[in-house]
Amino acid sequence: MHLGSWRRHTDNNYWLSYKELAEQLVPYAKEMGFTHLELMPINEHPFDGSWGYQPTGMYAPTRRFGTRDEFRNFIAVAHQAGLNVLLDWVPGHFPSDDFGLAKFDGTELYEHGDPREGFHQDWNTLIYNFGRREVSNYLTGNALYWIERFGIDGLRVDAVASMIYRDYSRAEGEWIPNHFGGRENLEAIAFLRYTNRTLGNAAPGTVTVAEESTDFPGVTRPSETGGLGFWYKWNLGWMHDTLDYMQVDPLYRKHHHNNLTFGMLYNSTENFVLPLSHDEVVHGKRSILDRMPGDVWQKFANLRAYYGWMYGFPGKKLLFMGNEFAQGKEWNHDISLDWHLLEGEDNWHNGVQRLVRDLNHTYREHPPLYQLDFDQMGFEWLVVDDFDNSVFVFVRRDREGNELIVVSNFTPVTRYDYRFGVTQAGSWQEVLNTDSAHYHGSNVGNLGSISSEAIPSHNREHSISMTLPPLATVWLVREAS
């Protein structure tokens, strides 16, 4: 979330203060069932439009919203409500503003002298000289500073790919190889490993998350085994594949079926976060809602089905602010989110908001949905090849073998008597249905529960026959016998 545009004063469009955010944001996030707040960078930065990603004051919480102590209190209030706070941290961009640290003593002290090593063409920013011990200590110390002095629970590190590759977004001749002749930035890799190791030793339990957009091996593996030492990595491949699928007219989704199944082929290679971030709702990409095809009913039904799929799929979940109530237009950092969409008579947006709240709370109540996210025992396809109907069924498991079944129908056609095999016989309760009238769906369902039958299907001895609502995801939990 972006603190400057989550909500603003309606009379003058001015920012909420840290104190007001503690009073308004924290109770809202708690009621909605979220476990973490991830803040876009609050390090002091000169330009609002950079969203904090070009920080000049790495050790200073921005004064836009109040004092340092008021920010510290905001974190404390979040902790009291049971929310952890992650901070977007940006060691990959070194702004060239003359009031910053660039050419601090008249020379390239923190940065490189050669633009082939030290300039990001995409963002017009410099690159820290990670090979200088003083620079890497300055930055690693900054990571520890936010955790020790403010109580931040973890860091999401921005633009890791741009740090670890010397040829990132560069043409031939615009970059200098490392001393082995390769494209990896060995100094940046050593810095990331050192930072993650330092945080692990000095502040055990601190979470670090990498926004890393390539297939660099071992981002979330220990540095001792050649990894970078992060806890989690954003799964940008999952995000692109699933959004590409959802944007297709349901009539043609059968030709793109693999977009939703491909993620499981590499799911065990890293500890993934499934991100629907600010990057997906800016620069002409439209809001997540507006990417959905069809009329208004289908747009909202598609979105609800997608969220049900996302929360069931292995990986930790991240939603950008506004996604939880189906923000209608692109995010604009200069104004508030469209809270007026929730006012007046109960409507589609209220329905999505209730769904996300129920997804959060139901997710937390059922360990199969999160306990074995990165273990192959925690996931199994029950129906993976029904291209023609665009139906997917999989099961999630916890360590005790308890199961939760996720069924998605990504066409606007109700499927009656849809049969699939199950590994556990018994009665299955419908604990969540994105087509419920409570969420402004068409209220097609299975009257609360379904019993399996000793009828073989999909290479299993027992099976379930159920009604699949149109453009919907249903969660089933086996009732105790």
N, C-alpha and C positions, 0 to 999 in steps of 0.2 A: 504494500500500500504506500501511497504518497501522502504524507501528513498534510501537505499544503492544499490538497484538493479533495480529501475524503468528504469533508463538509466545510462550508464557509458560512460566515455571518450573512444572513439574508439581506440586511439593511445596507451594508457597504461592501459586500463580497470580500471582506478581510479574512485572513487566516484565523483558525482556532488556535489558541495557545496550548502549550503542553498541559497546562492545568485543565483547560476545557476538554482537551482530548482524553485526559484521564477520566473526566466525569462523563463523557459521552461515548467515546470509542470503546473503552474497556468493557463497560456493561453490555454494549451491543455485541461485541465479539464473543463475550462469554455466553450470552443468551443464545446466540446463533450456533454455539457448540464448537467453535474453533479452538484449537489448542495453542496456536502460535500466531503472533503478529510478525510479519517480515516487513521491516521499514526500508523503503528506498533511501539512499544515502542521506544522512542528516549531518555529515561533516560539512563545515562551512564551505559554501560555494558562491561565486559571484553572480551567476546567471540562473534565474529560475528555470529557464527552458532546458537546462542540462539535466534537470531532475535530480541533481546532486551527483551525477556521474563524472563531473569534472571538479573534484574538490581541491581547494587551495589550503584549507585549514584542517588537516587530517586529525588534529587533536582537539578540535573545537566543535561542540554541538552547535548547529546553526542558531543564531540569535533571532531568526524569523519568528519563532514560536515561544521564545522566553529564555530564561537563564539556564545555565548549566545545572543548577540544583533543581530547577523545575523539571528539566528533562530526566534527571535522576529519580525524581519523585514519580514521574509518569511510568518509568520502568517498575518502580516499587509497587505502584497501584496495580499494574498488570500482573505482577507476581502474586499479589494478594488475591487476585481473582482467579488464579490458577493458569494464567497465560504466560508462556515463554515468549521472549522477544529476540528475533534475529535481526541483524543489521546488514544491509548491503554494504560491502566493503570494497574499495576500488584502488588497489595498488597497481592496476594496469594502465591507468591514465595519469599523466603528470602534466597539468595545465601549464601553458607558457606565459600566463599573465605576469606582467612585470612587477606586480605587488606580491607574487608568490615566491617560490623557492627556485624558479628557473634562473640560471646564471647568478646564483645567490652571491657569490664573491667576484662576479665578473667573468667567471669561467664556468664550464659545464661540470658543476660539483656533484649534483644529484643525478644528472642525466648523461647521455652520450654526446660526444661532439659530432659524430658522423650520423647524418639523418638516415642512412641505410640501416643503422642499428637502433636509432633512438627517436623515430618520429612515426606516429600513427597517421597515415594519410586519410583514413576513413573519418577520423574525429578531430584532426588538426591538434593533436596532443603529443607531448613528448613521452618518452619511455624511461622509467627509472633505470639506472645502471645497477642492476641487481648483483653484479659481480663485485661491487665495492662493499666491503663488510660494514662500513658505517651506514650505507644506504639500506642494506637489508636489515640491519639492526634497528634503524629508525622505523622501518615499516613493520617488522615483526613486533617491536615494542608497541607500536600503535594498535595492532590487533589485540595485544594483551591489555592495553590501556582501557579499551571499551568494555572488556569483560571484567577486569578487576575494579575499575573506578566507577562503572555505571551499572554493573550487573547484567550486561547483555549476555544472552545465553548461547549465542552462536553467530557465525558470520557466513553470509553468502558472498562468495568471491566472484566479482563481475569479470566477464570477458577473459576467462582463463586461456582460451585458445589463442587469443592475440598476444598473450604473454609467452607461451611455451613454443611458439613457432616463429623463427626469424623471418620467414617468407610470408607471414600472414598478410593476405590481401595485397601482395606485392608481385609485380611482374619480374621476369628474369632481368638481372642486372641492378635491381633496386634493393637487394639485400646482400648481407655478407654471411657466408657459412660459418659454422662454429669451427673450432680448431681440429675437429675430426672430418671436416668437410660436409657435415650434415646440416639439416634445416632446423633442428631443435635448439631452443635457447637454453643451454645447459645451466646458465646462471639463474634464470628465472625458475627452472625446475628445481634446482637446489634450494632456492629461496622458499618456494611453496612447501617443499618437504620440511625444511627447517621450521617454518612458521607452524605448520600443522603439528609437528613433533613438540615444539615448544608449548603450544596451547595444550596439547595432551598431557604434558608433564606438569605445567604450572597451573592449569585450570581443568582438571579432569572432568569429563562430562560435557565440555564445550563442543558444540556441533559446528562443523564447517561444511559448506555446500559449494560445489563448483558449478558455475555456469560454463560448461565446456562443450563446444559444439562439434567436435570431431570424434574420431574413434581412437584417440590416444589411449593406449592400454593402461589399466590399473589406476585410474583416477581415484577410486575409492579403496585401493588396496594399500597396506602399510608401506611406508617408505623403505623399510628394511627388506622388503621383497621386490623393490623396484617400482612401487606405486607412488602416487603423489600424497597419499595419507589423508584424503578427505573422507568425511563420513558418508556424504551423498553427492550425487551428480544429477543435474537437471537432464531429464530424458527429452531432449529436443526432437529426436527422431520420432518418438511416440506422439509428441504434440503435432508435428507437421503431418504425419500419416493420418492421425485420427481426424484432424480438422479438414484435411483434403477429402477424406471419406464423407464426413458429415455435410460438406458443401455440395456434394453430388446429389442430383435429383434421385429420390429413392428408386425410381424406375430403373436407373442404371447402376445402382450400388452393387449389384451382383457381379459387375465387371471389375469392381475395386475391393472385393472381399478381403484380399490379402493385406490391405492397409490396416485392418484391425487385428489381424492374427500375427503379423510380422514381428511385433514387439516382443512376443514370447520367445523368439528364436535367440535373442541376445539378452533377455531379462536377467539372467544369472551372472552376466559379466561385470556388472556394477551394482551398487546400491542406489536405486533411482528415485528421483522425485518427478512426479508428473506435473509439469508446469503449464498453467494458462495465465501467463504473466502480462504485465503492462505492454510488452513488446508485441503482443497479439492484438491489441486494440488501439493502435496508433498508425500514423503514416499511411492512411488510406486503406488499411486492412479491414476496417469496419469493426463494430462490436461483435462479440461472439454470437449474440442473438441474431444480428443482421447477416451473419454468414450462413445461417440455416436456410435451406430452400423452402419454397411453398408459400401458402397463404399464412395469415397470422396464426391460425390454429396449429398448422404444421410447423411453423418456426418454433413456437413454444414447446410443442410436443417433442420435436427433434432435440431441442436444448435439454429438456428434462431427461430424455432417454440417454443422451450423451453424458450428462452428469452422473446418472445411475451407473453407466458403464465405467466411467472414470473412477468412481469411488469403489467399484468392485474389482478393478484391475490392479495387479500387484504394483506397489510403489507408493510413496508418500504423496499427499495431494497438496496442490497449491492453486489458489484462486486469487486473481487480482480483484481488488475492491470494485464493487459494482457488478461483477459477474454473478454475485450471489442473488441479485434481484433482477438480472437480465437488463442491465443498462442498455438503453436503446441506441445511443450514438457513441462514436469514438470518445475515448478519454481525452479530456482537455485539462492540462495542469493549471490553467488560469481560472477555472471555475469549479464549483462543487459538483459532485455526482448528482444525477437526476433523481433526488429523493422524492420529488413531486410525483414520480410515477407510482409511488406507493400510497398516495393520498386519495381520498374520495372513496367511491364504491370499490369493494374488493375486486381485484382484477388479475390478469395474467401474471403481472410482475409480483404481486403478493403470493401467488401460487408457487412461483419459482423460489421466492425467498423462503417460504415454508418448506419446500422440498429440500433446499440446501441445509436448512436447520435440522430437518429430520435425517438427512444423509449423515450429517456430522454426528448427531447423537446416536443414531443406530450403528454407525461405523464404530464408535467408541465402545458400544455395548457388546460387540461380537469379535473376539480375538481372531477368528479365521480371516478376517479382512485385513489384518495388519501384522499378525505375529510372525508369519513366515513369508513376508514379502519377497525375500531374496533367496529363498530355499525352494528347490524344485518340488519338494513334498507339499508345499503350500498351494499348489495350483495344478489343475488338470482340466483339459478340454473334455466336455461331454458331447457337444456338437460343434464341429469346427469347419465342416465342409458343405453347409447348406447355403450354397451361393444363390440359388434361385429364389429363396425366401428371405435372404439377408437376415437369417437368424443365427445367433451365437449363444451357446450355453457352456459355462464353465463352473467349476467348483473351487472354492477356497477352503483351506484347512488350517487348523491350529495344531499345536504340539500334541494335544490330546486326541487328535483325530476328529474333532467336531467339524462339521461341514456347513458351509453356506453356499447355495447355488445362485448364480447370476444368470438370468435369461434376458436377452435383448432381441427385440424385433424392430429392425430399422426400415420397415415399410409401413405405409398407412393402412395396411390390410390386417384385419383381425384374423388370427390363426386359431381355429377351433380344433380341439382334440389333437393338439400337437404332442407327439410322444417322443420321449428320449430316455435313454438308459441312465440309471443312477447306481452308485456304488453302495449306498446304504438304504435298505428298505425301511418303510415306516411312514408316518404322517408328517407332511411338510407344511409349515406355516408361512403364509405370505406376509413377511415383515415390512416390505416396502414395495410400492407399485407407483411408478412415476406417472401412470395414467389415472390415478385416483382423482375423484372430483375435488378432493381437498386441495389439489394442486391445479385445479381447473382443467383436468383431463376428461376423457369421455367415460371414465368410471367402469371400464371393462376389467373384470378380474375373475378370481376363483373362489369367491365366498369365504376367504380367510384361510383355507387349508386344503391340501390335496393329499391323498393317500397313494402310495406306490402300489403297483400290482406285480404279481409274479409272471410278467409277460416280457420275454427277452426283447431287447432293443439296443442297438449300438454296441454290440458285443458285451452286454451286461445282462444279468439274469432278471433284474427287476427294472421297472420303468415307471415313469410318470406320464399321464396324459393331462394336459392343461390347456387353458385358453391363453393365448398370447395377445395382450392388448396392442393396438396399433401404435407405432412409433413410441415404444415404451421399453423400460427395463424393470424387471421384477426380481426381488430377492426372496429366496426361500430358505428357511431354517428348519432343520429336523426337530420335531417335538420330542421331549423326553418320554420314553415308554414307561 
